[in-house]
Amino acid sequence: MPKFLVQRWHGMHIVWALLLIFALTVALAWYQWLLGLLGLVLGGIVGVYGVLAERAFRKDLNDYVLTLSYRIKSVGNDVIGQLPFGIIVFNEDKEVQWHNGFVSTVVGKPSIVGEPVEDHFPAVLQPPKDKETGIETTINGRVYELIPRMQERFIYVRDITDRWTLRKRYDEEKLALGIVMMDNLEEVAQGMDEQQRALMLSKVTGEINEWAQKYGLFLRRLTSDRYMVITNQINLKHLEQSRFELLDDVREITIDQKLPMTLSIGFASGAENVIELGQLVQGSLDIALGRGGDQAVVKVGQRQSFYGGKSNAVEKRTRVRARVISHALRDLIKESDHIVIMGHKNPDMDSMGAAIGVAKAAQLYGKEAYIVLEGVNPSIQRMMDMLKEDERLTRRFIPPEAAFGLVGKRTLAVVVDTHRATMVAEPRLLQGTDRIVIVDHHRRSEEFIEDAVLVYMEPYASSTCELVTELLQYIHERISLDVREATSLLAGITVDTKSFTLRTGSRTFEAASFLRRNGADSALIQRMLKEDLDEYIRKAEIIRHAETFMDSIAIAVSESGKEMPQLLIAQAADTLLNMTGIKASFVVGLRPDGLVGISARSLGQINVQIVMERLGGGGHLTNAAAQLTGTVTEAAEKLKKVLKDLEGEEGLSE
């Protein structure tokens, strides 16, 4: 405020001064009336001057405020009109009431007052991810950020094109590492002479080099069967869009071999440093190999994607690995105070047979092992009835509550027939010990039990019981199995191979032969696998609703609201696969726990594991399942959509 206003005296102190002068004048007039009259005149003059001065002050102040208000208004209008961001004010009907000049340049019109906001900024209808960052949208080739304030009824509009372009370029140029591995070189090269081997390697190497040049990848050979790839995220994105065509190209050029050459590819990007990136890319390759090879696994930040996996896994285990694993397991058993064995929830014969086999291994070294079993389901009812005949076997089974008292730092937890922490009978038991062993034959999924001290995962095996049987042959010099133990292991192999018709290799029959020599009763297994007449009729009712989808896929959806056990759903899928012209079967049914179960089966031409993974499940190339919430009709529609999407992306059949 100006000095001439600040330094001027005005207000109540003038009134009090005039009152004092009047009082003194009256007192003076009491003694000398002439002097009192003179004082009264002078006081009146002072009073008149004070009133006039106050009026002048108010007039000057009013003029100044009016001038200042005009200046502020004119400057404010000019500033708001020239702001480097837009402001839109709208009413209750979301119609524009006012906007500044920046908005006119955005929409390319002088004024949009009276028009709906959504006509020019449709993205504003989307809920913002963050109150501060707002919503990104593209208008006329430029990127804008909308920050709506719905309660106050206005929107900020900011041009973030430069920032967005810089961020996009930064993301695209981030380092991406990859490893390409010939995952069955030794198996393919068996029986070849040096010339044939060199010719085959030359063809495969040439194909890999052409692929690298096509997508601008830096390729370096690490070993005879492994390459390192260095690129950036934009090239990695192009590779994902191509669905890693190299997998199919290499398989096709070696299709005339007894076994076609397959590749496993692992890629990773988005890590904080190179060391972490190297660990991620190795982890991606391990997952690709753990899932059976002939596929690519890409890890970008928290996203993990799978490509390929069309061919069935080729058996390529060696007895050396089984012997090494068995010796390591033997040492862990000797050093442990307690052994707790867990299969997956709703265990099947493979899970139970493998658990009994591991318990036998512990018994050979004087350790008492306990199998965690929450309840008996129909798929293992007959096996459990057989085991109850032996008190020594029966007391090995304990509920999860009793197992908590056994878990400690020196407790060995053995997980069989699964590698997912959420799938085991009691996940909390794994948190009480650092000594965890995994024995599984499923293809490795994104979810995996971390920090396991020993992992024996072989997707080439027919069943977990086959793996455990091989371990038993090396874990002790003289091993003698009880009839029920051997029968349980053989039953697990029989169920998972559909009586030795699917996923069988030479090692499968060798394991079965060992179990038969140790007293496994195949007649008892057949009695355990017999079907109940009522269940057979219910299964036939499900199959009656089957329909053919995409020419070679059978999909059966049970009646809405009609509950059925998961075992019945799986058996119906197995039966549908026997129909002529059917390459894959899917059965959708409502389980007693309220979830919708989907069982998937195939003959190998269609990878049902990828289909089930899209629905949140998993499994094998020829045997997979998933559980969903909602109704059976909704689940069937989701299944059909996934099948159509996969067919459009890379084709379902090999």
KEPAMAR-770599 format. One record per residue (C-alpha): residue in three letters; x, y, z. Coordinates in steps of 0.25 Angstrom, whole numbers, padded with zeros to 4 digits. Example, Ala and Ser with C-alpha at 12.3 -4.5 7.8 and 13.67 -1.06 7.14 Angstrom:
% residues 2
   residu      px      py      pz
      Ala    0049   -0018    0031
      Ser    0055   -0004    0029
% end
This chain:
% residues 654
   residu      px      py      pz
      Met    0000    0000    0000
      Pro    0005    0014   -0003
      Lys    0012    0023    0008
      Phe    0002    0034    0007
      Leu   -0008    0024    0012
      Val    0000    0017    0022
      Gln    0005    0030    0029
      Arg   -0008    0037    0030
      Trp   -0015    0037    0044
      His   -0029    0034    0044
      Gly   -0040    0027    0052
      Met   -0045    0027    0067
      His   -0032    0034    0073
      Ile   -0037    0047    0065
      Val   -0051    0046    0072
      Trp   -0045    0045    0085
      Ala   -0035    0056    0083
      Leu   -0047    0065    0079
      Leu   -0055    0062    0091
      Leu   -0043    0065    0100
      Ile   -0041    0079    0093
      Phe   -0056    0081    0096
      Ala   -0055    0078    0110
      Leu   -0043    0087    0112
      Thr   -0050    0098    0105
      Val   -0062    0097    0114
      Ala   -0052    0097    0126
      Leu   -0045    0109    0121
      Ala   -0058    0117    0118
      Trp   -0062    0115    0133
      Tyr   -0050    0124    0136
      Gln   -0048    0133    0124
      Trp   -0059    0133    0114
      Leu   -0051    0140    0103
      Leu   -0041    0129    0103
      Gly   -0051    0118    0104
      Leu   -0058    0124    0091
      Leu   -0045    0124    0084
      Gly   -0042    0110    0088
      Leu   -0056    0106    0083
      Val   -0053    0112    0070
      Leu   -0040    0106    0068
      Gly   -0045    0092    0072
      Gly   -0056    0093    0062
      Ile   -0046    0096    0052
      Val   -0038    0084    0055
      Gly   -0051    0076    0055
      Val   -0055    0080    0042
      Tyr   -0041    0078    0036
      Gly   -0041    0064    0042
      Val   -0055    0061    0035
      Leu   -0050    0066    0022
      Ala   -0037    0058    0023
      Glu   -0044    0045    0026
      Arg   -0053    0048    0014
      Ala   -0041    0050    0005
      Phe   -0034    0038    0010
      Arg   -0046    0029    0007
      Lys   -0047    0035   -0007
      Asp   -0032    0033   -0010
      Leu   -0033    0018   -0004
      Asn   -0046    0015   -0012
      Asp   -0039    0020   -0025
      Tyr   -0027    0012   -0022
      Val   -0034   -0001   -0020
      Leu   -0043    0001   -0032
      Thr   -0030    0003   -0040
      Leu   -0023   -0009   -0034
      Ser   -0035   -0018   -0036
      Tyr   -0036   -0014   -0051
      Arg   -0021   -0016   -0052
      Ile   -0022   -0030   -0045
      Lys   -0034   -0034   -0054
      Ser   -0027   -0030   -0067
      Val   -0014   -0037   -0063
      Gly   -0021   -0049   -0058
      Asn   -0029   -0051   -0070
      Asp   -0017   -0049   -0079
      Val   -0009   -0059   -0070
      Ile   -0020   -0070   -0070
      Gly   -0022   -0068   -0085
      Gln   -0007   -0070   -0087
      Leu   -0004   -0081   -0077
      Pro    0004   -0093   -0082
      Phe   -0007   -0103   -0078
      Gly   -0022   -0103   -0080
      Ile   -0034   -0101   -0070
      Ile   -0048   -0106   -0073
      Val   -0060   -0102   -0064
      Phe   -0072   -0110   -0066
      Asn   -0086   -0111   -0060
      Glu   -0094   -0123   -0054
      Asp   -0098   -0128   -0068
      Lys   -0083   -0128   -0071
      Glu   -0084   -0117   -0082
      Val   -0073   -0107   -0083
      Gln   -0076   -0094   -0077
      Trp   -0062   -0087   -0079
      His   -0048   -0091   -0083
      Asn   -0036   -0083   -0085
      Gly   -0028   -0081   -0099
      Phe   -0019   -0093   -0097
      Val   -0031   -0102   -0098
      Ser   -0035   -0096   -0112
      Thr   -0021   -0099   -0117
      Val   -0023   -0114   -0112
      Val   -0036   -0116   -0119
      Gly   -0034   -0107   -0131
      Lys   -0046   -0099   -0129
      Pro   -0048   -0084   -0123
      Ser   -0058   -0089   -0113
      Ile   -0065   -0101   -0108
      Val   -0074   -0095   -0098
      Gly   -0087   -0102   -0097
      Glu   -0082   -0115   -0103
      Pro   -0081   -0128   -0095
      Val   -0067   -0130   -0089
      Glu   -0067   -0145   -0094
      Asp   -0068   -0140   -0108
      His   -0054   -0134   -0108
      Phe   -0048   -0142   -0096
      Pro   -0054   -0156   -0096
      Ala   -0043   -0161   -0087
      Val   -0048   -0153   -0076
      Leu   -0059   -0163   -0074
      Gln   -0048   -0173   -0069
      Pro   -0045   -0174   -0055
      Pro   -0031   -0168   -0052
      Lys   -0020   -0177   -0048
      Asp   -0014   -0166   -0039
      Lys   -0020   -0153   -0034
      Glu   -0007   -0146   -0037
      Thr   -0003   -0152   -0050
      Gly   -0017   -0153   -0056
      Ile   -0021   -0159   -0069
      Glu   -0012   -0160   -0082
      Thr   -0019   -0158   -0095
      Thr   -0015   -0154   -0109
      Ile   -0021   -0143   -0117
      Asn   -0017   -0139   -0131
      Gly   -0004   -0146   -0130
      Arg    0000   -0140   -0117
      Val   -0001   -0147   -0103
      Tyr   -0008   -0139   -0092
      Glu   -0010   -0142   -0077
      Leu   -0024   -0139   -0072
      Ile   -0026   -0137   -0057
      Pro   -0040   -0136   -0054
      Arg   -0046   -0130   -0041
      Met   -0060   -0135   -0041
      Gln   -0065   -0129   -0028
      Glu   -0060   -0115   -0032
      Arg   -0065   -0118   -0047
      Phe   -0052   -0114   -0054
      Ile   -0041   -0121   -0062
      Tyr   -0026   -0118   -0064
      Val   -0020   -0121   -0077
      Arg   -0005   -0122   -0079
      Asp    0003   -0125   -0091
      Ile    0013   -0136   -0087
      Thr    0017   -0140   -0101
      Asp    0032   -0137   -0099
      Arg    0032   -0144   -0085
      Trp    0024   -0156   -0091
      Thr    0034   -0157   -0103
      Leu    0046   -0157   -0094
      Arg    0040   -0167   -0085
      Lys    0036   -0176   -0096
      Arg    0050   -0175   -0102
      Tyr    0056   -0178   -0089
      Asp    0048   -0191   -0087
      Glu    0050   -0195   -0101
      Glu    0066   -0194   -0100
      Lys    0066   -0202   -0087
      Leu    0076   -0213   -0087
      Ala    0070   -0227   -0090
      Leu    0078   -0240   -0089
      Gly    0075   -0253   -0095
      Ile    0080   -0268   -0095
      Val    0077   -0277   -0107
      Met    0080   -0292   -0104
      Met    0079   -0304   -0112
      Asp    0072   -0313   -0101
      Asn    0073   -0326   -0108
      Leu    0086   -0326   -0115
      Glu    0092   -0339   -0109
      Glu    0079   -0347   -0112
      Val    0078   -0342   -0126
      Ala    0093   -0344   -0129
      Gln    0093   -0359   -0124
      Gly    0096   -0368   -0135
      Met    0101   -0357   -0144
      Asp    0115   -0357   -0150
      Glu    0124   -0344   -0149
      Gln    0120   -0340   -0163
      Gln    0105   -0341   -0160
      Arg    0106   -0334   -0147
      Ala    0114   -0323   -0153
      Leu    0104   -0321   -0164
      Met    0092   -0321   -0155
      Leu    0099   -0311   -0145
      Ser    0102   -0302   -0157
      Lys    0088   -0302   -0162
      Val    0083   -0298   -0148
      Thr    0094   -0288   -0145
      Gly    0091   -0281   -0159
      Glu    0076   -0280   -0155
      Ile    0080   -0274   -0142
      Asn    0089   -0264   -0148
      Glu    0079   -0260   -0159
      Trp    0068   -0258   -0148
      Ala    0078   -0249   -0140
      Gln    0081   -0241   -0152
      Lys    0066   -0239   -0156
      Tyr    0063   -0233   -0142
      Gly    0076   -0226   -0140
      Leu    0081   -0234   -0128
      Phe    0096   -0236   -0124
      Leu    0099   -0251   -0123
      Arg    0111   -0257   -0117
      Arg    0113   -0272   -0115
      Leu    0116   -0277   -0101
      Thr    0117   -0292   -0103
      Ser    0114   -0302   -0114
      Asp    0099   -0301   -0110
      Arg    0097   -0288   -0104
      Tyr    0097   -0273   -0109
      Met    0096   -0260   -0102
      Val    0087   -0249   -0108
      Ile    0088   -0234   -0105
      Thr    0078   -0225   -0109
      Asn    0068   -0214   -0104
      Gln    0053   -0214   -0100
      Ile    0048   -0209   -0114
      Asn    0054   -0221   -0121
      Leu    0050   -0230   -0110
      Lys    0036   -0225   -0112
      His    0037   -0229   -0127
      Leu    0042   -0243   -0123
      Glu    0029   -0245   -0115
      Gln    0020   -0240   -0126
      Ser    0027   -0250   -0135
      Arg    0024   -0261   -0124
      Phe    0038   -0265   -0125
      Glu    0037   -0271   -0139
      Leu    0051   -0277   -0138
      Leu    0046   -0288   -0129
      Asp    0037   -0293   -0141
      Asp    0048   -0290   -0152
      Val    0058   -0299   -0145
      Arg    0049   -0310   -0142
      Glu    0044   -0310   -0157
      Ile    0058   -0310   -0163
      Thr    0062   -0322   -0154
      Ile    0048   -0329   -0155
      Asp    0055   -0340   -0164
      Gln    0063   -0345   -0152
      Lys    0059   -0356   -0143
      Leu    0057   -0345   -0133
      Pro    0055   -0331   -0137
      Met    0064   -0320   -0131
      Thr    0057   -0311   -0121
      Leu    0062   -0298   -0114
      Ser    0059   -0292   -0101
      Ile    0060   -0277   -0100
      Gly    0061   -0268   -0088
      Phe    0060   -0253   -0088
      Ala    0059   -0243   -0077
      Ser    0059   -0227   -0076
      Gly    0055   -0216   -0067
      Ala    0065   -0220   -0055
      Glu    0071   -0209   -0047
      Asn    0086   -0214   -0050
      Val    0093   -0224   -0059
      Ile    0095   -0234   -0048
      Glu    0081   -0235   -0045
      Leu    0078   -0235   -0060
      Gly    0087   -0247   -0062
      Gln    0080   -0255   -0051
      Leu    0067   -0252   -0057
      Val    0071   -0257   -0071
      Gln    0076   -0270   -0065
      Gly    0064   -0271   -0057
      Ser    0055   -0270   -0070
      Leu    0064   -0280   -0077
      Asp    0062   -0290   -0065
      Ile    0047   -0288   -0066
      Ala    0047   -0291   -0081
      Leu    0055   -0304   -0078
      Gly    0047   -0307   -0066
      Arg    0034   -0306   -0075
      Gly    0040   -0316   -0085
      Gly    0048   -0308   -0094
      Asp    0044   -0303   -0108
      Gln    0039   -0290   -0103
      Ala    0043   -0276   -0099
      Val    0041   -0269   -0086
      Val    0041   -0254   -0085
      Lys    0042   -0247   -0072
      Val    0040   -0232   -0072
      Gly    0039   -0225   -0058
      Gln    0027   -0233   -0052
      Arg    0022   -0238   -0065
      Gln    0025   -0252   -0069
      Ser    0021   -0258   -0083
      Phe    0022   -0271   -0089
      Tyr    0023   -0274   -0104
      Gly    0024   -0287   -0112
      Gly    0023   -0300   -0105
      Lys    0016   -0308   -0116
      Ser    0024   -0320   -0116
      Asn    0024   -0331   -0106
      Ala    0036   -0332   -0096
      Val    0047   -0342   -0101
      Glu    0052   -0351   -0090
      Lys    0066   -0347   -0087
      Arg    0069   -0350   -0073
      Thr    0081   -0358   -0069
      Arg    0083   -0367   -0058
      Val    0095   -0359   -0053
      Arg    0085   -0348   -0049
      Ala    0076   -0357   -0042
      Arg    0088   -0363   -0034
      Val    0093   -0349   -0030
      Ile    0080   -0345   -0026
      Ser    0078   -0358   -0018
      His    0091   -0356   -0011
      Ala    0088   -0341   -0007
      Leu    0074   -0346   -0002
      Arg    0080   -0357    0006
      Asp    0090   -0347    0013
      Leu    0079   -0337    0016
      Ile    0070   -0348    0022
      Lys    0082   -0353    0031
      Glu    0084   -0338    0036
      Ser    0070   -0336    0039
      Asp    0062   -0338    0052
      His    0048   -0339    0046
      Ile    0043   -0342    0031
      Val    0030   -0336    0027
      Ile    0025   -0339    0013
      Met    0014   -0332    0006
      Gly    0007   -0333   -0007
      His   -0003   -0324   -0013
      Lys   -0017   -0321   -0009
      Asn   -0027   -0331   -0013
      Pro   -0016   -0341   -0014
      Asp   -0017   -0352   -0025
      Met   -0010   -0366   -0026
      Asp    0002   -0360   -0032
      Ser    0004   -0350   -0020
      Met    0001   -0361   -0009
      Gly    0010   -0371   -0016
      Ala    0021   -0362   -0017
      Ala    0020   -0358   -0002
      Ile    0020   -0372    0002
      Gly    0032   -0374   -0006
      Val    0040   -0363    0001
      Ala    0035   -0368    0014
      Lys    0041   -0381    0011
      Ala    0054   -0374    0008
      Ala    0054   -0368    0021
      Gln    0051   -0381    0028
      Leu    0063   -0387    0022
      Tyr    0072   -0378    0030
      Gly    0065   -0379    0043
      Lys    0057   -0366    0042
      Glu    0042   -0365    0044
      Ala    0035   -0358    0033
      Tyr    0021   -0352    0033
      Ile    0011   -0350    0022
      Val    0002   -0338    0023
      Leu   -0012   -0341    0019
      Glu   -0024   -0332    0021
      Gly   -0035   -0341    0017
      Val   -0038   -0353    0008
      Asn   -0044   -0350   -0006
      Pro   -0051   -0360   -0015
      Ser   -0038   -0361   -0024
      Ile   -0030   -0367   -0013
      Gln   -0041   -0374   -0005
      Arg   -0038   -0388   -0009
      Met   -0023   -0386   -0008
      Met   -0025   -0381    0006
      Asp   -0034   -0393    0009
      Met   -0022   -0402    0005
      Leu   -0012   -0395    0013
      Lys   -0021   -0396    0026
      Glu   -0018   -0410    0026
      Asp   -0004   -0407    0030
      Glu   -0003   -0400    0044
      Arg    0012   -0396    0041
      Leu    0007   -0389    0028
      Thr   -0005   -0383    0035
      Arg    0002   -0376    0046
      Arg    0010   -0368    0036
      Phe   -0002   -0359    0032
      Ile   -0004   -0347    0041
      Pro   -0013   -0335    0039
      Pro   -0007   -0321    0037
      Glu   -0009   -0317    0051
      Ala   -0001   -0328    0056
      Ala    0010   -0325    0046
      Phe    0013   -0311    0052
      Gly    0019   -0317    0065
      Leu    0029   -0325    0056
      Val    0034   -0313    0048
      Gly    0047   -0306    0053
      Lys    0061   -0302    0047
      Arg    0065   -0316    0046
      Thr    0052   -0321    0039
      Leu    0053   -0326    0025
      Ala    0040   -0323    0017
      Val    0039   -0331    0004
      Val    0029   -0326   -0006
      Val    0024   -0336   -0016
      Asp    0016   -0335   -0029
      Thr    0015   -0319   -0029
      His    0025   -0308   -0028
      Arg    0015   -0297   -0024
      Ala    0015   -0292   -0010
      Thr    0000   -0289   -0011
      Met   -0003   -0303   -0016
      Val    0003   -0311   -0004
      Ala   -0006   -0317    0007
      Glu   -0002   -0306    0017
      Pro    0007   -0295    0011
      Arg    0010   -0289    0025
      Leu    0018   -0302    0029
      Leu    0029   -0297    0018
      Gln    0031   -0284    0026
      Gly    0036   -0292    0038
      Thr    0048   -0298    0032
      Asp    0059   -0294    0022
      Arg    0061   -0309    0018
      Ile    0052   -0311    0006
      Val    0053   -0322   -0005
      Ile    0044   -0322   -0017
      Val    0041   -0334   -0026
      Asp    0032   -0332   -0037
      His    0029   -0335   -0052
      His    0020   -0323   -0056
      Arg    0025   -0312   -0065
      Arg    0030   -0301   -0057
      Ser    0021   -0289   -0055
      Glu    0023   -0275   -0051
      Glu    0020   -0278   -0037
      Phe    0031   -0286   -0030
      Ile    0035   -0289   -0016
      Glu    0047   -0280   -0013
      Asp    0060   -0284   -0006
      Ala    0058   -0299   -0007
      Val    0071   -0306   -0004
      Leu    0069   -0318   -0014
      Val    0060   -0317   -0026
      Tyr    0057   -0330   -0035
      Met    0048   -0325   -0046
      Glu    0047   -0334   -0058
      Pro    0035   -0331   -0068
      Tyr    0040   -0342   -0077
      Ala    0036   -0352   -0066
      Ser    0022   -0359   -0067
      Ser    0019   -0356   -0052
      Thr    0026   -0353   -0039
      Cys    0025   -0367   -0034
      Glu    0034   -0371   -0046
      Leu    0044   -0360   -0041
      Val    0043   -0365   -0026
      Thr    0045   -0380   -0031
      Glu    0058   -0376   -0038
      Leu    0063   -0369   -0025
      Leu    0060   -0381   -0017
      Gln    0068   -0390   -0026
      Tyr    0081   -0381   -0023
      Ile    0078   -0376   -0009
      His    0081   -0389   -0002
      Glu    0090   -0401   -0006
      Arg    0079   -0412   -0002
      Ile    0065   -0407   -0003
      Ser    0053   -0416    0000
      Leu    0039   -0410   -0002
      Asp    0027   -0415    0004
      Val    0016   -0420   -0005
      Arg    0007   -0408   -0002
      Glu    0018   -0398   -0003
      Ala    0022   -0403   -0017
      Thr    0007   -0404   -0021
      Ser    0005   -0390   -0017
      Leu    0017   -0385   -0026
      Leu    0012   -0393   -0038
      Ala   -0002   -0388   -0036
      Gly    0003   -0374   -0037
      Ile    0010   -0377   -0050
      Thr   -0002   -0385   -0056
      Val   -0012   -0373   -0053
      Asp   -0003   -0362   -0059
      Thr    0000   -0370   -0071
      Lys   -0014   -0375   -0073
      Ser   -0009   -0390   -0072
      Phe    0004   -0387   -0079
      Thr   -0002   -0381   -0092
      Leu    0002   -0366   -0090
      Arg    0015   -0359   -0087
      Thr    0023   -0372   -0085
      Gly    0037   -0374   -0088
      Ser    0048   -0385   -0086
      Arg    0050   -0380   -0072
      Thr    0035   -0382   -0069
      Phe    0035   -0396   -0072
      Glu    0049   -0398   -0064
      Ala    0043   -0392   -0052
      Ala    0030   -0401   -0053
      Ser    0039   -0413   -0055
      Phe    0047   -0410   -0042
      Leu    0033   -0408   -0035
      Arg    0028   -0421   -0040
      Arg    0041   -0429   -0035
      Asn    0038   -0423   -0022
      Gly    0024   -0428   -0021
      Ala    0015   -0418   -0027
      Asp    0001   -0424   -0029
      Ser   -0005   -0420   -0043
      Ala   -0018   -0427   -0040
      Leu   -0019   -0419   -0027
      Ile   -0017   -0406   -0035
      Gln   -0028   -0410   -0045
      Arg   -0037   -0412   -0033
      Met   -0034   -0398   -0028
      Leu   -0037   -0392   -0042
      Lys   -0050   -0399   -0044
      Glu   -0062   -0389   -0046
      Asp   -0074   -0388   -0038
      Leu   -0087   -0390   -0047
      Asp   -0094   -0377   -0042
      Glu   -0081   -0369   -0045
      Tyr   -0080   -0376   -0059
      Ile   -0095   -0371   -0061
      Arg   -0092   -0357   -0057
      Lys   -0079   -0357   -0066
      Ala   -0088   -0361   -0077
      Glu   -0098   -0350   -0074
      Ile   -0086   -0340   -0075
      Ile   -0081   -0346   -0088
      Arg   -0095   -0345   -0094
      His   -0094   -0330   -0094
      Ala   -0081   -0329   -0101
      Glu   -0080   -0321   -0114
      Thr   -0069   -0320   -0125
      Phe   -0062   -0307   -0125
      Met   -0052   -0302   -0136
      Asp   -0053   -0316   -0143
      Ser   -0044   -0324   -0134
      Ile   -0047   -0319   -0119
      Ala   -0058   -0325   -0111
      Ile   -0064   -0317   -0100
      Ala   -0074   -0322   -0090
      Val   -0081   -0313   -0080
      Ser   -0089   -0319   -0068
      Glu   -0103   -0314   -0065
      Ser   -0103   -0301   -0057
      Gly   -0104   -0303   -0042
      Lys   -0101   -0318   -0042
      Glu   -0089   -0321   -0034
      Met   -0079   -0331   -0037
      Pro   -0065   -0335   -0032
      Gln   -0052   -0331   -0039
      Leu   -0049   -0346   -0041
      Leu   -0062   -0348   -0049
      Ile   -0059   -0336   -0058
      Ala   -0045   -0341   -0060
      Gln   -0050   -0355   -0064
      Ala   -0060   -0349   -0074
      Ala   -0049   -0341   -0081
      Asp   -0041   -0354   -0082
      Thr   -0052   -0361   -0088
      Leu   -0055   -0350   -0098
      Leu   -0041   -0351   -0103
      Asn   -0044   -0365   -0108
      Met   -0054   -0360   -0118
      Thr   -0050   -0360   -0133
      Gly   -0045   -0347   -0139
      Ile   -0043   -0341   -0125
      Lys   -0029   -0335   -0122
      Ala   -0033   -0328   -0109
      Ser   -0044   -0329   -0099
      Phe   -0049   -0319   -0088
      Val   -0059   -0322   -0078
      Val   -0065   -0311   -0069
      Gly   -0073   -0314   -0057
      Leu   -0077   -0308   -0043
      Arg   -0069   -0314   -0032
      Pro   -0074   -0316   -0018
      Asp   -0066   -0304   -0012
      Gly   -0073   -0294   -0021
      Leu   -0062   -0293   -0031
      Val   -0063   -0296   -0046
      Gly   -0053   -0307   -0050
      Ile   -0048   -0309   -0064
      Ser   -0040   -0322   -0068
      Ala   -0032   -0321   -0081
      Arg   -0027   -0333   -0088
      Ser   -0020   -0335   -0102
      Leu   -0012   -0345   -0110
      Gly    0000   -0335   -0111
      Gln   -0004   -0327   -0124
      Ile   -0010   -0316   -0115
      Asn   -0003   -0311   -0103
      Val   -0014   -0310   -0093
      Gln   -0004   -0305   -0082
      Ile   -0004   -0291   -0089
      Val   -0019   -0291   -0090
      Met   -0021   -0294   -0075
      Glu   -0010   -0284   -0071
      Arg   -0018   -0273   -0078
      Leu   -0029   -0276   -0069
      Gly   -0020   -0276   -0056
      Gly   -0017   -0291   -0056
      Gly   -0006   -0300   -0061
      Gly   -0001   -0314   -0063
      His    0005   -0322   -0075
      Leu    0005   -0321   -0090
      Thr   -0005   -0332   -0090
      Asn   -0012   -0331   -0076
      Ala   -0016   -0318   -0069
      Ala   -0026   -0312   -0061
      Ala   -0032   -0299   -0055
      Gln   -0041   -0294   -0045
      Leu   -0050   -0281   -0047
      Thr   -0060   -0273   -0040
      Gly   -0074   -0271   -0046
      Thr   -0083   -0280   -0053
      Val   -0080   -0292   -0063
      Thr   -0086   -0284   -0074
      Glu   -0077   -0272   -0072
      Ala   -0065   -0281   -0070
      Ala   -0068   -0288   -0084
      Glu   -0069   -0275   -0091
      Lys   -0055   -0271   -0085
      Leu   -0050   -0284   -0090
      Lys   -0055   -0282   -0104
      Lys   -0049   -0268   -0104
      Val   -0035   -0273   -0100
      Leu   -0036   -0284   -0110
      Lys   -0039   -0274   -0121
      Asp   -0029   -0264   -0117
      Leu   -0018   -0275   -0117
      Glu   -0022   -0279   -0130
      Gly   -0021   -0265   -0136
      Glu   -0008   -0262   -0129
      Glu    0001   -0275   -0133
      Gly   -0009   -0286   -0136
      Leu   -0013   -0297   -0126
      Ser   -0008   -0309   -0133
      Glu    0006   -0313   -0135
% end
